[in-house]
């Protein structure tokens, strides 16, 4: 029986994200609204409280801090010079005198020569009512703290709701990341089953991933079966040909037949090496061979002996500079194939008298350097860019190195070509 899904998983991903965003905006709006209303009410009550306190302190002889004046002469002395400038109607604040003044038009008075536009003044003495600047800063700090706290709470709620909205996507991503494509099991298919993620966009995506994994699993199974079958079918003819050659070697052959036999033997060896190379790249079940420790020098010596026939008739020397006797961790057959490819490429494309071919062995590097082939006019021939070694090219060497964690580079200048194969400890 399938697990029951949360109610929010029944909605589409677009709706869940839209709902989460709307809830976040609504909570933040309400929080800011309450904070703004609280600030207004707090400042309003504070002003009224201050004014009432001033009146209570002067009881019983209460003074009027809000008075009206019809002429300039009756104004407080600190305002007379300003009032004589005939200010426009409006509200004015005098911080040093702690006075707020409203200028009005006195419509009941006739204009005079001295005062073309009669004015009336309402003076509000705020001394003792307005708080000190330090008190204002503390109040502002408190309001800011309250508003900030409400904003953080609203934002946190929005994040929680948003995470719950996209939880199916995160769950699907985690499930896919934990799946080992090399070893798919029935439990993996149950974890990725589309029914576990609802009937929405996430469910559709899970279904597509489920089908893709099935196709990958089928492809890997077919590839392994083909590799196993091809390994036997390809080796059998080579074994038969090798046995026939051994029988022919025991017969009395003419000089021409011996040369033909040598050519067949070399072609058979090349074909065997080519088959081993393909199987090495296609094989997926021999990971244990990739952790073997082996010496470099024996493999290099064997590659030189196997490819030395390519130098037959050429006045070319092979200079081996053995600076170290390193060992390599990886697949020994893959390393032998790579070295054979590099040595064959150097031997095959070195012309008569263009030696020596230099093979240098260092602690973490093997380099094979040969001079580039040139025609009668001294121009470089295009053989270096053609297919090298067994007709497969140096791309096979690159793949073998990537599979084993080695590095391969090819450097070409005007006179030489240097192939370098390096490895780590």
VMD Tcl script that draws the C-alpha trace (Angstrom):
set ca {
  {0.00 0.00 0.00}
  {1.37 3.39 -0.96}
  {2.15 5.98 1.67}
  {-0.36 8.76 2.08}
  {0.87 12.03 0.65}
  {0.56 15.38 2.45}
  {-2.37 17.49 1.39}
  {-0.17 20.22 -0.12}
  {1.38 17.69 -2.52}
  {-1.97 17.40 -4.28}
  {-1.62 20.89 -5.72}
  {0.62 21.78 -8.62}
  {4.06 23.22 -7.98}
  {3.02 26.59 -9.45}
  {0.11 26.86 -7.03}
  {2.23 25.88 -4.04}
  {4.87 28.50 -4.87}
  {2.18 31.14 -5.50}
  {0.48 30.34 -2.18}
  {3.80 30.48 -0.34}
  {4.67 33.85 -1.86}
  {1.19 35.24 -1.09}
  {1.38 34.09 2.52}
  {4.83 35.62 2.94}
  {3.72 38.98 1.49}
  {0.53 38.97 3.59}
  {2.39 38.28 6.82}
  {4.96 40.99 6.13}
  {2.24 43.48 5.21}
  {0.28 42.78 8.40}
  {3.44 43.01 10.49}
  {4.41 46.37 9.01}
  {0.83 47.64 9.33}
  {0.61 46.79 13.02}
  {4.04 48.29 13.64}
  {3.09 51.52 11.86}
  {-0.23 51.78 13.74}
  {1.52 51.12 17.06}
  {4.06 53.85 16.33}
  {1.31 56.39 15.57}
  {-0.68 55.54 18.67}
  {2.42 55.56 20.84}
  {3.57 59.01 19.67}
  {0.04 60.39 19.92}
  {-0.42 59.21 23.50}
  {3.06 60.45 24.35}
  {2.31 64.00 23.16}
  {-1.03 64.17 25.02}
  {0.56 62.77 28.16}
  {3.34 65.33 28.05}
  {0.90 68.20 27.58}
  {-1.32 67.03 30.42}
  {1.70 66.69 32.68}
  {2.76 70.28 31.96}
  {-0.73 71.50 32.83}
  {-0.80 69.46 36.03}
  {2.55 70.80 37.18}
  {1.25 74.41 36.96}
  {-2.03 73.63 38.81}
  {-4.01 75.55 40.18}
  {-2.70 78.53 38.20}
  {-2.84 76.75 34.86}
  {-1.12 78.59 32.06}
  {-2.22 78.61 28.46}
  {0.45 77.26 26.11}
  {-1.81 77.77 23.06}
  {-2.73 81.43 22.40}
  {-3.92 83.57 19.52}
  {-2.61 87.04 18.56}
  {-4.28 89.60 16.28}
  {-1.37 92.00 15.86}
  {2.38 91.84 15.73}
  {2.90 94.02 18.77}
  {1.20 91.53 21.06}
  {3.40 88.62 19.96}
  {6.23 87.37 22.17}
  {9.29 89.54 21.72}
  {11.29 86.74 20.04}
  {8.71 86.55 17.20}
  {8.08 90.23 16.49}
  {10.94 90.80 14.05}
  {9.93 87.71 12.10}
  {6.23 88.67 12.09}
  {7.02 92.13 10.68}
  {8.31 90.48 7.49}
  {4.68 89.63 6.66}
  {5.13 85.82 6.43}
  {2.83 83.79 4.22}
  {0.06 81.67 5.63}
  {1.24 78.30 6.96}
  {2.92 76.56 9.86}
  {6.33 77.54 11.21}
  {8.60 75.98 13.80}
  {11.19 77.77 15.93}
  {13.33 75.15 17.60}
  {15.45 77.49 19.69}
  {12.36 79.18 21.21}
  {10.39 75.88 21.32}
  {7.47 77.54 19.58}
  {5.16 76.43 16.76}
  {3.37 79.25 14.96}
  {0.40 79.11 12.59}
  {-0.07 82.18 10.37}
  {-3.69 82.89 9.40}
  {-5.43 85.51 7.32}
  {-7.41 87.95 9.50}
  {-10.44 88.47 7.22}
  {-12.35 90.60 9.72}
  {-9.77 93.38 9.59}
  {-9.44 96.10 6.97}
  {-6.11 96.34 5.14}
  {-3.94 99.25 6.22}
  {-1.03 101.07 4.69}
  {1.37 99.42 7.08}
  {-0.11 95.95 6.67}
  {-1.62 95.31 3.28}
  {-2.65 91.79 4.22}
  {-3.65 91.49 7.91}
  {-2.39 88.37 9.66}
  {-3.39 86.49 12.79}
  {-1.01 84.27 14.70}
  {-1.64 81.15 16.76}
  {1.36 80.34 18.94}
  {1.82 76.93 20.53}
  {4.45 76.78 23.29}
  {5.81 73.21 23.24}
  {8.33 73.73 26.02}
  {8.10 70.72 28.28}
  {5.94 68.81 25.79}
  {8.49 67.77 23.15}
  {10.90 65.21 24.45}
  {14.65 65.59 24.39}
  {16.62 64.35 21.42}
  {18.10 61.45 23.41}
  {14.62 60.36 24.36}
  {13.54 60.52 20.71}
  {16.48 58.33 19.69}
  {15.62 55.72 22.29}
  {12.00 55.69 21.12}
  {13.12 55.36 17.50}
  {15.41 52.50 18.48}
  {12.58 50.65 20.21}
  {10.22 51.13 17.26}
  {12.92 50.00 14.83}
  {13.60 46.91 16.93}
  {9.93 45.97 17.07}
  {9.46 46.52 13.34}
  {12.65 44.60 12.53}
  {11.60 41.68 14.74}
  {8.21 41.50 13.07}
  {9.87 41.65 9.65}
  {12.28 38.83 10.52}
  {9.45 36.69 11.86}
  {7.42 37.32 8.70}
  {10.40 36.52 6.50}
  {11.15 33.36 8.47}
  {7.55 32.24 8.11}
  {7.75 32.86 4.36}
  {10.93 30.78 4.12}
  {9.34 27.91 6.04}
  {6.25 27.96 3.86}
  {8.37 28.18 0.69}
  {10.50 25.23 1.77}
  {7.41 23.16 2.42}
  {6.11 24.17 -1.00}
  {9.24 22.95 -2.83}
  {9.86 19.99 -0.51}
  {8.86 17.41 -3.17}
  {11.44 18.84 -5.59}
  {14.18 18.74 -2.95}
  {13.20 15.19 -2.01}
  {13.33 14.09 -5.65}
  {16.73 15.72 -6.15}
  {18.13 13.96 -3.06}
  {16.78 10.60 -4.18}
  {18.31 10.97 -7.65}
  {21.67 12.09 -6.19}
  {21.84 8.99 -3.96}
  {21.24 6.55 -6.82}
  {24.30 4.68 -8.12}
  {23.83 4.38 -11.88}
  {26.41 1.59 -12.01}
  {24.41 -0.63 -9.65}
  {20.69 0.03 -9.94}
  {18.51 -2.05 -7.63}
  {14.80 -2.63 -7.17}
  {14.88 -0.42 -4.08}
  {16.17 2.47 -6.21}
  {13.19 2.14 -8.54}
  {10.81 2.20 -5.57}
  {12.42 5.38 -4.25}
  {12.08 7.14 -7.61}
  {8.55 5.86 -8.32}
  {6.46 8.70 -9.72}
  {3.47 7.81 -7.51}
  {5.40 8.89 -4.43}
  {5.54 12.51 -5.63}
  {1.92 13.23 -6.48}
  {0.14 13.97 -9.73}
  {1.80 17.29 -10.62}
  {4.94 18.63 -12.29}
  {7.18 16.86 -9.78}
  {5.41 13.59 -10.44}
  {5.83 14.03 -14.19}
  {9.54 14.76 -13.70}
  {9.91 11.71 -11.44}
  {8.21 9.58 -14.09}
  {10.60 10.84 -16.77}
  {13.61 10.11 -14.55}
  {12.22 6.66 -13.76}
  {11.93 5.81 -17.47}
  {15.41 7.20 -18.13}
  {16.92 5.05 -15.40}
  {15.19 1.99 -16.85}
  {16.69 2.73 -20.27}
  {20.15 3.31 -18.75}
  {19.93 0.07 -16.79}
  {18.88 -1.87 -19.90}
  {21.68 -0.28 -21.93}
  {24.32 -1.14 -19.31}
  {23.07 -4.71 -19.15}
  {23.20 -5.06 -22.94}
  {26.69 -3.54 -23.04}
  {28.01 -5.91 -20.38}
  {26.47 -8.90 -22.13}
  {27.91 -7.82 -25.46}
  {31.36 -7.22 -23.98}
  {31.34 -10.63 -22.32}
  {30.21 -12.34 -25.52}
  {32.50 -10.34 -27.79}
  {35.48 -11.08 -25.56}
  {35.12 -14.79 -26.25}
  {34.15 -14.49 -29.92}
  {37.02 -12.11 -30.73}
  {39.71 -14.04 -28.90}
  {38.83 -17.42 -30.38}
  {39.93 -16.61 -33.98}
  {43.15 -15.05 -32.73}
  {43.90 -18.19 -30.70}
  {43.24 -20.41 -33.73}
  {45.48 -18.27 -35.98}
  {48.25 -18.22 -33.36}
  {48.12 -22.02 -33.08}
  {48.27 -22.41 -36.84}
  {51.30 -20.12 -37.00}
  {53.08 -22.21 -34.36}
  {52.46 -25.33 -36.46}
  {53.75 -23.61 -39.59}
  {56.92 -22.56 -37.79}
  {57.74 -26.22 -37.25}
  {57.55 -26.93 -41.00}
  {60.26 -26.43 -43.55}
  {59.47 -23.13 -45.25}
  {61.14 -21.19 -47.99}
  {62.58 -17.74 -47.40}
  {59.53 -16.11 -49.01}
  {57.19 -18.17 -46.83}
  {59.14 -17.17 -43.69}
  {58.73 -13.48 -44.55}
  {55.02 -13.99 -45.17}
  {54.74 -15.86 -41.87}
  {56.42 -12.97 -40.06}
  {53.95 -10.52 -41.58}
  {51.01 -12.69 -40.53}
  {52.47 -13.02 -37.00}
  {52.86 -9.23 -36.67}
  {49.34 -8.64 -38.03}
  {47.97 -11.18 -35.56}
  {49.80 -9.50 -32.69}
  {48.44 -6.11 -33.77}
  {44.91 -7.50 -33.98}
  {45.24 -9.09 -30.53}
  {46.45 -5.80 -29.06}
  {43.61 -3.93 -30.76}
  {41.03 -6.35 -29.37}
  {42.49 -6.06 -25.88}
  {42.38 -2.28 -26.20}
  {38.68 -2.24 -27.09}
  {37.80 -4.69 -24.36}
  {39.81 -2.68 -21.84}
  {37.82 0.44 -22.67}
  {34.45 -1.32 -22.75}
  {34.91 -3.53 -19.71}
  {32.92 -2.43 -16.65}
  {33.44 -5.34 -14.26}
  {37.22 -5.32 -13.79}
  {37.58 -2.42 -11.36}
  {39.93 -4.52 -9.27}
  {42.58 -4.36 -12.00}
  {42.68 -0.56 -11.78}
  {44.37 -0.63 -8.36}
  {47.38 -2.78 -9.26}
  {50.92 -1.53 -8.67}
  {53.37 -2.32 -11.48}
  {56.78 -1.17 -12.76}
  {57.11 1.04 -15.82}
  {60.45 -0.12 -17.23}
  {59.46 -3.73 -18.08}
  {56.42 -2.55 -20.03}
  {58.50 0.01 -21.95}
  {61.15 -2.59 -22.81}
  {58.50 -5.03 -24.03}
  {56.85 -2.34 -26.18}
  {60.21 -1.49 -27.79}
  {60.89 -5.17 -28.53}
  {57.42 -5.68 -30.04}
  {57.64 -2.62 -32.30}
  {61.32 -2.86 -33.22}
  {60.48 -4.43 -36.60}
  {59.19 -1.00 -37.67}
  {62.80 0.24 -37.55}
  {64.02 -2.56 -39.81}
  {66.04 -1.01 -42.64}
  {66.14 2.42 -40.94}
  {69.29 3.94 -39.51}
  {67.52 5.03 -36.34}
  {68.68 4.51 -32.76}
  {66.49 4.31 -29.66}
  {67.93 6.27 -26.75}
  {66.47 5.17 -23.39}
  {67.15 7.64 -20.59}
  {66.21 5.81 -17.41}
  {66.37 8.45 -14.68}
  {64.25 6.41 -12.28}
  {62.51 3.07 -11.93}
  {58.99 4.24 -11.02}
  {55.91 2.19 -10.31}
  {52.37 3.12 -11.37}
  {49.02 2.38 -9.79}
  {46.32 1.46 -12.30}
  {45.50 -1.09 -14.97}
  {48.77 -2.64 -16.24}
  {47.26 -3.78 -19.54}
  {45.89 -0.28 -20.21}
  {49.31 1.21 -19.50}
  {50.97 -1.34 -21.80}
  {48.50 -0.50 -24.59}
  {49.15 3.21 -24.20}
  {52.93 2.75 -24.22}
  {52.72 0.42 -27.24}
  {50.68 3.02 -29.07}
  {53.16 5.81 -28.36}
  {56.21 3.70 -29.24}
  {54.63 2.41 -32.44}
  {53.68 5.96 -33.47}
  {57.27 7.16 -32.92}
  {58.85 4.21 -34.73}
  {56.47 4.26 -37.66}
  {56.76 7.99 -38.44}
  {60.52 8.34 -38.04}
  {62.31 8.19 -41.38}
  {65.75 6.79 -42.16}
  {68.47 8.85 -40.48}
  {66.09 11.02 -38.43}
  {66.97 9.49 -35.09}
  {67.55 9.00 -32.43}
  {64.14 8.35 -30.86}
  {64.41 9.41 -27.23}
  {62.47 7.61 -24.50}
  {62.87 9.20 -21.08}
  {61.59 7.64 -17.86}
  {61.26 9.91 -14.82}
  {59.74 9.49 -11.39}
  {56.23 10.49 -12.51}
  {56.51 10.80 -16.29}
  {57.27 8.86 -19.47}
  {58.13 10.83 -22.61}
  {58.65 9.60 -26.18}
  {60.26 12.15 -28.54}
  {60.97 11.75 -32.25}
  {61.76 14.07 -35.14}
  {58.94 14.95 -37.50}
  {58.94 13.33 -40.94}
  {59.76 15.68 -43.83}
  {59.63 15.30 -47.58}
  {62.49 15.85 -50.10}
  {61.94 19.62 -50.03}
  {62.21 19.74 -46.24}
  {58.51 20.28 -45.68}
  {56.69 18.56 -42.84}
  {54.54 15.68 -44.03}
  {50.95 15.22 -42.79}
  {51.53 11.77 -41.35}
  {51.59 13.08 -37.76}
  {48.01 14.26 -37.98}
  {46.82 10.97 -39.47}
  {45.59 7.97 -37.58}
  {48.34 6.62 -35.29}
  {48.92 3.24 -33.74}
  {46.64 0.37 -34.81}
  {44.57 2.80 -36.86}
  {42.82 4.03 -33.72}
  {44.63 7.31 -33.06}
  {45.96 8.89 -29.91}
  {42.41 9.53 -28.75}
  {42.39 5.94 -27.47}
  {45.47 6.72 -25.37}
  {43.67 9.77 -23.99}
  {40.66 7.65 -22.99}
  {42.83 5.05 -21.33}
  {44.58 7.77 -19.32}
  {41.30 9.35 -18.25}
  {39.97 5.96 -17.16}
  {43.03 5.38 -14.94}
  {43.59 8.93 -13.68}
  {46.73 9.52 -15.74}
  {47.60 12.59 -17.83}
  {48.50 12.58 -21.51}
  {49.83 15.51 -23.54}
  {51.24 15.98 -27.01}
  {53.67 18.82 -27.81}
  {54.72 19.64 -31.35}
  {57.27 22.21 -32.51}
  {58.99 22.77 -35.86}
  {61.33 19.78 -35.53}
  {60.06 17.36 -32.88}
  {56.99 15.67 -31.52}
  {56.94 14.77 -27.83}
  {54.28 12.56 -26.24}
  {54.16 12.64 -22.43}
  {52.37 10.23 -20.14}
  {52.38 11.26 -16.45}
  {50.87 9.86 -13.28}
  {50.60 10.63 -9.57}
  {51.84 8.71 -6.56}
}
mol new
graphics top color blue
foreach p $ca { graphics top sphere $p radius 0.5 }
foreach p [lrange $ca 0 end-1] q [lrange $ca 1 end] { graphics top cylinder $p $q radius 0.2 }
display resetview
